[in-house]
Protein backbone atom coordinates (compact mmCIF):
# COMPACT_ATOMS: atom_id res chain seq x y z
CA UNK A 1 0.00 0.00 0.00
CA UNK A 2 1.31 3.44 -0.94
CA UNK A 3 1.98 5.95 1.81
CA UNK A 4 0.46 9.42 1.50
CA UNK A 5 3.86 10.79 0.39
CA UNK A 6 4.25 8.08 -2.27
CA UNK A 7 0.72 8.68 -3.57
CA UNK A 8 1.28 12.43 -3.73
CA UNK A 9 4.61 11.90 -5.53
CA UNK A 10 3.03 9.46 -7.99
CA UNK A 11 0.26 11.93 -8.90
CA UNK A 12 2.80 14.75 -9.35
CA UNK A 13 4.94 12.49 -11.56
CA UNK A 14 1.93 11.39 -13.60
CA UNK A 15 0.95 15.02 -14.22
CA UNK A 16 4.46 16.05 -15.27
CA UNK A 17 5.57 12.96 -17.21
CA UNK A 18 6.08 13.21 -20.96
CA UNK A 19 6.49 10.71 -23.78
CA UNK A 20 8.89 10.73 -26.73
CA UNK A 21 6.92 13.43 -28.59
CA UNK A 22 8.00 15.98 -25.97
CA UNK A 23 11.68 15.00 -25.94
CA UNK A 24 13.53 17.25 -28.39
CA UNK A 25 17.06 16.05 -27.68
CA UNK A 26 18.04 13.50 -30.40
CA UNK A 27 20.08 11.50 -27.90
CA UNK A 28 17.29 11.21 -25.34
CA UNK A 29 14.59 10.68 -27.95
CA UNK A 30 16.58 7.67 -29.13
CA UNK A 31 17.37 6.56 -25.56
CA UNK A 32 13.71 6.74 -24.55
CA UNK A 33 12.51 4.73 -27.55
CA UNK A 34 15.28 2.15 -27.85
CA UNK A 35 16.24 1.71 -24.19
CA UNK A 36 13.45 2.82 -21.86
CA UNK A 37 10.72 1.46 -24.11
CA UNK A 38 12.93 -0.98 -25.95
CA UNK A 39 11.82 -4.46 -26.98
CA UNK A 40 11.54 -7.12 -24.31
CA UNK A 41 13.35 -10.44 -24.67
CA UNK A 42 11.47 -12.88 -22.43
CA UNK A 43 12.93 -15.97 -24.08
CA UNK A 44 16.46 -14.72 -23.35
CA UNK A 45 15.74 -14.58 -19.64
CA UNK A 46 13.38 -17.55 -19.23
CA UNK A 47 15.88 -19.63 -17.21
CA UNK A 48 16.36 -16.74 -14.76
CA UNK A 49 12.62 -16.29 -14.45
CA UNK A 50 12.28 -19.99 -13.67
CA UNK A 51 14.63 -19.40 -10.75
CA UNK A 52 12.44 -16.50 -9.61
CA UNK A 53 9.42 -18.82 -9.75
CA UNK A 54 11.29 -21.37 -7.63
CA UNK A 55 12.10 -18.71 -5.01
CA UNK A 56 8.47 -17.57 -4.95
CA UNK A 57 7.44 -21.15 -4.21
CA UNK A 58 10.03 -21.76 -1.46
CA UNK A 59 8.51 -21.30 1.99
CA UNK A 60 11.60 -22.12 4.07
CA UNK A 61 12.38 -19.55 6.78
CA UNK A 62 15.62 -17.60 7.10
CA UNK A 63 16.82 -14.86 9.44
CA UNK A 64 17.22 -11.42 7.87
CA UNK A 65 18.46 -8.22 9.45
CA UNK A 66 17.49 -5.03 7.61
CA UNK A 67 20.73 -3.23 6.84
CA UNK A 68 19.13 0.03 5.77
CA UNK A 69 15.58 1.34 5.78
CA UNK A 70 13.29 -1.12 7.57
CA UNK A 71 11.10 -3.23 5.32
CA UNK A 72 7.42 -2.27 5.57
CA UNK A 73 6.43 -5.89 4.84
CA UNK A 74 7.92 -7.67 7.85
CA UNK A 75 7.63 -7.39 11.62
CA UNK A 76 10.12 -10.15 12.38
CA UNK A 77 13.63 -11.04 11.26
CA UNK A 78 12.43 -14.60 10.58
CA UNK A 79 11.06 -14.51 7.06
CA UNK A 80 9.90 -16.93 4.38
CA UNK A 81 12.06 -16.99 1.25
CA UNK A 82 8.89 -16.75 -0.85
CA UNK A 83 7.81 -13.55 0.91
CA UNK A 84 11.26 -11.99 0.54
CA UNK A 85 11.22 -12.86 -3.16
CA UNK A 86 7.75 -11.39 -3.53
CA UNK A 87 8.63 -8.08 -1.88
CA UNK A 88 12.31 -7.45 -2.65
CA UNK A 89 13.14 -8.83 -6.09
CA UNK A 90 13.09 -6.39 -9.01
CA UNK A 91 10.33 -7.17 -11.50
CA UNK A 92 11.15 -8.75 -14.88
CA UNK A 93 10.29 -5.40 -16.52
CA UNK A 94 12.75 -3.54 -14.31
CA UNK A 95 15.46 -6.20 -14.69
CA UNK A 96 15.20 -6.01 -18.48
CA UNK A 97 15.41 -2.22 -18.30
CA UNK A 98 18.64 -2.47 -16.30
CA UNK A 99 20.01 -4.93 -18.86
CA UNK A 100 19.14 -2.59 -21.75
CA UNK A 101 20.70 0.46 -20.07
CA UNK A 102 23.92 -1.39 -19.24
CA UNK A 103 24.05 -2.79 -22.77
CA UNK A 104 23.45 0.68 -24.23
CA UNK A 105 26.44 2.12 -22.38
CA UNK A 106 28.57 -0.90 -23.32
CA UNK A 107 29.26 -1.58 -19.66
CA UNK A 108 32.31 -3.68 -18.94
CA UNK A 109 32.32 -3.17 -15.18
CA UNK A 110 28.94 -3.14 -13.43
CA UNK A 111 28.40 -2.45 -9.73
CA UNK A 112 25.19 -3.43 -7.95
CA UNK A 113 24.41 -2.26 -4.42
CA UNK A 114 21.94 -4.76 -2.99
CA UNK A 115 22.21 -8.28 -4.42
CA UNK A 116 19.10 -9.68 -2.75
CA UNK A 117 18.74 -13.22 -4.12
CA UNK A 118 20.66 -12.47 -7.29
CA UNK A 119 17.96 -12.18 -9.94
CA UNK A 120 18.92 -8.68 -11.13
CA UNK A 121 22.60 -9.69 -10.91
CA UNK A 122 21.93 -12.56 -13.31
CA UNK A 123 20.20 -10.23 -15.76
CA UNK A 124 23.10 -7.77 -15.64
CA UNK A 125 25.61 -10.59 -16.09
CA UNK A 126 24.11 -11.21 -19.54
CA UNK A 127 25.58 -7.91 -20.77
CA UNK A 128 28.29 -8.86 -23.26
CA UNK A 129 31.87 -8.94 -21.90
CA UNK A 130 30.75 -7.57 -18.53
CA UNK A 131 31.83 -8.19 -14.95
CA UNK A 132 29.26 -7.67 -12.20
CA UNK A 133 30.40 -6.76 -8.70
CA UNK A 134 27.43 -7.03 -6.38
CA UNK A 135 27.20 -6.20 -2.67
CA UNK A 136 24.94 -7.86 -0.08
CA UNK A 137 24.88 -7.32 3.66
CA UNK A 138 22.76 -10.27 4.79
CA UNK A 139 24.64 -13.54 5.09
CA UNK A 140 21.70 -15.90 4.47
CA UNK A 141 20.41 -13.92 1.50
CA UNK A 142 23.95 -13.78 0.08
CA UNK A 143 24.11 -17.59 0.40
CA UNK A 144 20.92 -17.94 -1.69
CA UNK A 145 22.33 -15.58 -4.33
CA UNK A 146 25.60 -17.55 -4.51
CA UNK A 147 23.62 -20.77 -4.95
CA UNK A 148 21.78 -19.20 -7.88
CA UNK A 149 25.03 -17.96 -9.43
CA UNK A 150 26.56 -21.41 -9.08
CA UNK A 151 23.49 -23.01 -10.66
CA UNK A 152 23.98 -20.83 -13.76
CA UNK A 153 27.77 -21.28 -13.58
CA UNK A 154 27.94 -17.48 -13.88
CA UNK A 155 31.67 -16.79 -13.74
CA UNK A 156 31.42 -13.03 -14.32
CA UNK A 157 29.67 -12.23 -11.03
CA UNK A 158 31.63 -11.35 -7.88
CA UNK A 159 29.54 -11.16 -4.71
CA UNK A 160 31.01 -9.12 -1.85
CA UNK A 161 29.32 -9.85 1.46
CA UNK A 162 29.27 -7.59 4.51
CA UNK A 163 28.37 -4.13 5.73
CA UNK A 164 28.21 -1.85 2.69
CA UNK A 165 29.75 1.04 4.60
CA UNK A 166 32.94 -0.99 4.75
CA UNK A 167 32.82 -3.29 1.73
CA UNK A 168 31.99 -0.60 -0.85
CA UNK A 169 34.54 1.82 0.57
CA UNK A 170 37.25 -0.85 0.51
CA UNK A 171 36.36 -2.00 -3.00
CA UNK A 172 36.55 1.52 -4.39
CA UNK A 173 40.15 1.89 -3.21
CA UNK A 174 41.08 -0.32 -6.17
CA UNK A 175 41.79 1.72 -9.34
CA UNK A 176 39.56 1.22 -12.34
CA UNK A 177 36.51 2.79 -13.90
CA UNK A 178 32.89 1.67 -13.39
CA UNK A 179 30.52 1.95 -16.35
CA UNK A 180 27.15 1.18 -14.79
CA UNK A 181 25.79 1.24 -11.23
CA UNK A 182 22.47 -0.05 -9.88
CA UNK A 183 21.86 1.48 -6.42
CA UNK A 184 19.27 -0.69 -4.65
CA UNK A 185 20.47 -0.73 -1.05
CA UNK A 186 19.76 1.08 2.21
CA UNK A 187 17.14 3.50 0.75
CA UNK A 188 17.85 6.31 3.20
CA UNK A 189 19.00 9.85 2.51
CA UNK A 190 22.43 9.99 4.11
CA UNK A 191 23.81 6.60 2.97
CA UNK A 192 22.45 7.17 -0.57
CA UNK A 193 24.31 10.48 -0.82
CA UNK A 194 27.45 8.99 0.71
CA UNK A 195 27.58 5.93 -1.56
CA UNK A 196 26.88 8.11 -4.60
CA UNK A 197 29.76 10.45 -3.75
CA UNK A 198 32.10 7.48 -3.37
CA UNK A 199 30.98 6.02 -6.69
CA UNK A 200 31.43 9.26 -8.64
CA UNK A 201 35.19 8.98 -8.04
CA UNK A 202 35.20 5.79 -10.14
CA UNK A 203 32.42 6.34 -12.68
CA UNK A 204 33.53 6.41 -16.32
CA UNK A 205 33.11 9.47 -18.54
CA UNK A 206 30.01 8.04 -20.19
CA UNK A 207 28.86 6.04 -17.18
CA UNK A 208 25.31 5.78 -15.86
CA UNK A 209 24.02 5.37 -12.30
CA UNK A 210 20.45 4.18 -11.72
CA UNK A 211 18.91 4.84 -8.29
CA UNK A 212 15.99 2.70 -7.13
CA UNK A 213 12.96 3.82 -5.09
CA UNK A 214 13.52 7.55 -5.50
CA UNK A 215 10.09 8.29 -4.00
CA UNK A 216 10.09 5.62 -1.29
CA UNK A 217 10.27 8.35 1.35
CA UNK A 218 10.79 12.08 1.72
CA UNK A 219 14.44 11.36 2.47
CA UNK A 220 14.92 9.44 -0.78
CA UNK A 221 13.11 12.15 -2.76
CA UNK A 222 15.44 14.73 -1.21
CA UNK A 223 18.45 12.59 -2.11
CA UNK A 224 17.23 12.20 -5.71
CA UNK A 225 16.77 15.96 -6.09
CA UNK A 226 20.32 16.56 -4.88
CA UNK A 227 21.86 13.78 -6.96
CA UNK A 228 20.40 15.00 -10.24
CA UNK A 229 21.78 18.48 -9.54
CA UNK A 230 25.27 17.18 -8.73
CA UNK A 231 28.07 18.96 -10.63
CA UNK A 232 29.18 15.73 -12.34
CA UNK A 233 25.67 14.75 -13.46
CA UNK A 234 24.96 16.13 -16.92
CA UNK A 235 21.47 14.74 -17.46
CA UNK A 236 18.83 12.78 -15.60
CA UNK A 237 15.60 10.85 -16.20
CA UNK A 238 12.87 10.38 -13.61
CA UNK A 239 10.82 7.20 -14.20
CA UNK A 240 9.17 7.41 -10.75
CA UNK A 241 10.22 3.92 -9.63
CA UNK A 242 13.84 4.77 -10.36
CA UNK A 243 16.02 7.64 -11.54
CA UNK A 244 18.75 7.54 -14.18
CA UNK A 245 21.86 9.76 -13.92
CA UNK A 246 24.14 10.40 -16.90
CA UNK A 247 27.79 11.45 -16.58
CA UNK A 248 28.52 12.22 -20.24
CA UNK A 249 29.46 15.94 -20.33
CA UNK A 250 28.42 16.12 -24.01
CA UNK A 251 24.78 15.82 -23.00
CA UNK A 252 24.43 19.19 -21.30
CA UNK A 253 22.34 19.82 -18.21
CA UNK A 254 18.95 18.25 -18.96
CA UNK A 255 16.24 16.64 -16.84
CA UNK A 256 13.29 14.58 -18.07
CA UNK A 257 10.26 13.23 -16.24
CA UNK A 258 9.14 10.34 -18.39
CA UNK A 259 6.28 7.92 -18.72
CA UNK A 260 7.29 4.32 -18.11
C-alpha positions as CSV (number, residue, x, y, z in Angstrom):
1,X,0.0,0.0,0.0
2,X,1.3,3.4,-0.9
3,X,2.0,6.0,1.8
4,X,0.5,9.4,1.5
5,X,3.9,10.8,0.4
6,X,4.2,8.1,-2.3
7,X,0.7,8.7,-3.6
8,X,1.3,12.4,-3.7
9,X,4.6,11.9,-5.5
10,X,3.0,9.5,-8.0
11,X,0.3,11.9,-8.9
12,X,2.8,14.7,-9.4
13,X,4.9,12.5,-11.6
14,X,1.9,11.4,-13.6
15,X,0.9,15.0,-14.2
16,X,4.5,16.1,-15.3
17,X,5.6,13.0,-17.2
18,X,6.1,13.2,-21.0
19,X,6.5,10.7,-23.8
20,X,8.9,10.7,-26.7
21,X,6.9,13.4,-28.6
22,X,8.0,16.0,-26.0
23,X,11.7,15.0,-25.9
24,X,13.5,17.2,-28.4
25,X,17.1,16.1,-27.7
26,X,18.0,13.5,-30.4
27,X,20.1,11.5,-27.9
28,X,17.3,11.2,-25.3
29,X,14.6,10.7,-28.0
30,X,16.6,7.7,-29.1
31,X,17.4,6.6,-25.6
32,X,13.7,6.7,-24.6
33,X,12.5,4.7,-27.5
34,X,15.3,2.2,-27.8
35,X,16.2,1.7,-24.2
36,X,13.5,2.8,-21.9
37,X,10.7,1.5,-24.1
38,X,12.9,-1.0,-26.0
39,X,11.8,-4.5,-27.0
40,X,11.5,-7.1,-24.3
41,X,13.4,-10.4,-24.7
42,X,11.5,-12.9,-22.4
43,X,12.9,-16.0,-24.1
44,X,16.5,-14.7,-23.3
45,X,15.7,-14.6,-19.6
46,X,13.4,-17.6,-19.2
47,X,15.9,-19.6,-17.2
48,X,16.4,-16.7,-14.8
49,X,12.6,-16.3,-14.5
50,X,12.3,-20.0,-13.7
51,X,14.6,-19.4,-10.7
52,X,12.4,-16.5,-9.6
53,X,9.4,-18.8,-9.7
54,X,11.3,-21.4,-7.6
55,X,12.1,-18.7,-5.0
56,X,8.5,-17.6,-4.9
57,X,7.4,-21.2,-4.2
58,X,10.0,-21.8,-1.5
59,X,8.5,-21.3,2.0
60,X,11.6,-22.1,4.1
61,X,12.4,-19.6,6.8
62,X,15.6,-17.6,7.1
63,X,16.8,-14.9,9.4
64,X,17.2,-11.4,7.9
65,X,18.5,-8.2,9.4
66,X,17.5,-5.0,7.6
67,X,20.7,-3.2,6.8
68,X,19.1,0.0,5.8
69,X,15.6,1.3,5.8
70,X,13.3,-1.1,7.6
71,X,11.1,-3.2,5.3
72,X,7.4,-2.3,5.6
73,X,6.4,-5.9,4.8
74,X,7.9,-7.7,7.8
75,X,7.6,-7.4,11.6
76,X,10.1,-10.2,12.4
77,X,13.6,-11.0,11.3
78,X,12.4,-14.6,10.6
79,X,11.1,-14.5,7.1
80,X,9.9,-16.9,4.4
81,X,12.1,-17.0,1.2
82,X,8.9,-16.7,-0.8
83,X,7.8,-13.5,0.9
84,X,11.3,-12.0,0.5
85,X,11.2,-12.9,-3.2
86,X,7.7,-11.4,-3.5
87,X,8.6,-8.1,-1.9
88,X,12.3,-7.5,-2.6
89,X,13.1,-8.8,-6.1
90,X,13.1,-6.4,-9.0
91,X,10.3,-7.2,-11.5
92,X,11.1,-8.7,-14.9
93,X,10.3,-5.4,-16.5
94,X,12.7,-3.5,-14.3
95,X,15.5,-6.2,-14.7
96,X,15.2,-6.0,-18.5
97,X,15.4,-2.2,-18.3
98,X,18.6,-2.5,-16.3
99,X,20.0,-4.9,-18.9
100,X,19.1,-2.6,-21.8
101,X,20.7,0.5,-20.1
102,X,23.9,-1.4,-19.2
103,X,24.1,-2.8,-22.8
104,X,23.4,0.7,-24.2
105,X,26.4,2.1,-22.4
106,X,28.6,-0.9,-23.3
107,X,29.3,-1.6,-19.7
108,X,32.3,-3.7,-18.9
109,X,32.3,-3.2,-15.2
110,X,28.9,-3.1,-13.4
111,X,28.4,-2.4,-9.7
112,X,25.2,-3.4,-7.9
113,X,24.4,-2.3,-4.4
114,X,21.9,-4.8,-3.0
115,X,22.2,-8.3,-4.4
116,X,19.1,-9.7,-2.7
117,X,18.7,-13.2,-4.1
118,X,20.7,-12.5,-7.3
119,X,18.0,-12.2,-9.9
120,X,18.9,-8.7,-11.1
121,X,22.6,-9.7,-10.9
122,X,21.9,-12.6,-13.3
123,X,20.2,-10.2,-15.8
124,X,23.1,-7.8,-15.6
125,X,25.6,-10.6,-16.1
126,X,24.1,-11.2,-19.5
127,X,25.6,-7.9,-20.8
128,X,28.3,-8.9,-23.3
129,X,31.9,-8.9,-21.9
130,X,30.7,-7.6,-18.5
131,X,31.8,-8.2,-14.9
132,X,29.3,-7.7,-12.2
133,X,30.4,-6.8,-8.7
134,X,27.4,-7.0,-6.4
135,X,27.2,-6.2,-2.7
136,X,24.9,-7.9,-0.1
137,X,24.9,-7.3,3.7
138,X,22.8,-10.3,4.8
139,X,24.6,-13.5,5.1
140,X,21.7,-15.9,4.5
141,X,20.4,-13.9,1.5
142,X,24.0,-13.8,0.1
143,X,24.1,-17.6,0.4
144,X,20.9,-17.9,-1.7
145,X,22.3,-15.6,-4.3
146,X,25.6,-17.5,-4.5
147,X,23.6,-20.8,-4.9
148,X,21.8,-19.2,-7.9
149,X,25.0,-18.0,-9.4
150,X,26.6,-21.4,-9.1
151,X,23.5,-23.0,-10.7
152,X,24.0,-20.8,-13.8
153,X,27.8,-21.3,-13.6
154,X,27.9,-17.5,-13.9
155,X,31.7,-16.8,-13.7
156,X,31.4,-13.0,-14.3
157,X,29.7,-12.2,-11.0
158,X,31.6,-11.4,-7.9
159,X,29.5,-11.2,-4.7
160,X,31.0,-9.1,-1.9
161,X,29.3,-9.8,1.5
162,X,29.3,-7.6,4.5
163,X,28.4,-4.1,5.7
164,X,28.2,-1.8,2.7
165,X,29.8,1.0,4.6
166,X,32.9,-1.0,4.8
167,X,32.8,-3.3,1.7
168,X,32.0,-0.6,-0.8
169,X,34.5,1.8,0.6
170,X,37.3,-0.8,0.5
171,X,36.4,-2.0,-3.0
172,X,36.6,1.5,-4.4
173,X,40.2,1.9,-3.2
174,X,41.1,-0.3,-6.2
175,X,41.8,1.7,-9.3
176,X,39.6,1.2,-12.3
177,X,36.5,2.8,-13.9
178,X,32.9,1.7,-13.4
179,X,30.5,1.9,-16.4
180,X,27.1,1.2,-14.8
181,X,25.8,1.2,-11.2
182,X,22.5,0.0,-9.9
183,X,21.9,1.5,-6.4
184,X,19.3,-0.7,-4.7
185,X,20.5,-0.7,-1.0
186,X,19.8,1.1,2.2
187,X,17.1,3.5,0.8
188,X,17.9,6.3,3.2
189,X,19.0,9.8,2.5
190,X,22.4,10.0,4.1
191,X,23.8,6.6,3.0
192,X,22.5,7.2,-0.6
193,X,24.3,10.5,-0.8
194,X,27.5,9.0,0.7
195,X,27.6,5.9,-1.6
196,X,26.9,8.1,-4.6
197,X,29.8,10.5,-3.7
198,X,32.1,7.5,-3.4
199,X,31.0,6.0,-6.7
200,X,31.4,9.3,-8.6
201,X,35.2,9.0,-8.0
202,X,35.2,5.8,-10.1
203,X,32.4,6.3,-12.7
204,X,33.5,6.4,-16.3
205,X,33.1,9.5,-18.5
206,X,30.0,8.0,-20.2
207,X,28.9,6.0,-17.2
208,X,25.3,5.8,-15.9
209,X,24.0,5.4,-12.3
210,X,20.5,4.2,-11.7
211,X,18.9,4.8,-8.3
212,X,16.0,2.7,-7.1
213,X,13.0,3.8,-5.1
214,X,13.5,7.6,-5.5
215,X,10.1,8.3,-4.0
216,X,10.1,5.6,-1.3
217,X,10.3,8.4,1.4
218,X,10.8,12.1,1.7
219,X,14.4,11.4,2.5
220,X,14.9,9.4,-0.8
221,X,13.1,12.2,-2.8
222,X,15.4,14.7,-1.2
223,X,18.4,12.6,-2.1
224,X,17.2,12.2,-5.7
225,X,16.8,16.0,-6.1
226,X,20.3,16.6,-4.9
227,X,21.9,13.8,-7.0
228,X,20.4,15.0,-10.2
229,X,21.8,18.5,-9.5
230,X,25.3,17.2,-8.7
231,X,28.1,19.0,-10.6
232,X,29.2,15.7,-12.3
233,X,25.7,14.7,-13.5
234,X,25.0,16.1,-16.9
235,X,21.5,14.7,-17.5
236,X,18.8,12.8,-15.6
237,X,15.6,10.9,-16.2
238,X,12.9,10.4,-13.6
239,X,10.8,7.2,-14.2
240,X,9.2,7.4,-10.8
241,X,10.2,3.9,-9.6
242,X,13.8,4.8,-10.4
243,X,16.0,7.6,-11.5
244,X,18.8,7.5,-14.2
245,X,21.9,9.8,-13.9
246,X,24.1,10.4,-16.9
247,X,27.8,11.5,-16.6
248,X,28.5,12.2,-20.2
249,X,29.5,15.9,-20.3
250,X,28.4,16.1,-24.0
251,X,24.8,15.8,-23.0
252,X,24.4,19.2,-21.3
253,X,22.3,19.8,-18.2
254,X,18.9,18.2,-19.0
255,X,16.2,16.6,-16.8
256,X,13.3,14.6,-18.1
257,X,10.3,13.2,-16.2
258,X,9.1,10.3,-18.4
259,X,6.3,7.9,-18.7
260,X,7.3,4.3,-18.1
